[in-house]
Amino acid sequence: MPIIKSAKKQLKQNKRNKSKNDHFKDIYREARVSFEKAIKEKDAKAAKTVFLNKKNKDWKTVKSGLQSIIDKLVKKNIIHKNNASRKKSKFVKMLKSLEQS
């Protein structure tokens, strides 16, 4: 346990930031798993809706797409922008290969 006041504050900040980062990583993981599941089932339409934003009949966003979730992770400094670019590129390549076949 920290003794110095600044170390106590830093510990508090670390716990709070870890909680936020874990939350956003969980959201990313859910979207990625559903995307990969759609790819595995060879369902191009479902994979595309998971990758892009899902919209309901009123054109309101119901759930963020995988692509926008990755962008949010970059904006919040959870992952590096090059890492995000690589992930998006990989997912687009998977989607295009599914659409072609």
Beta strands, then each sheet from edge to edge (+ up, - down):
strand 1: 54-55
strand 2: 61-63
sheet 1: 1+ 2-
end
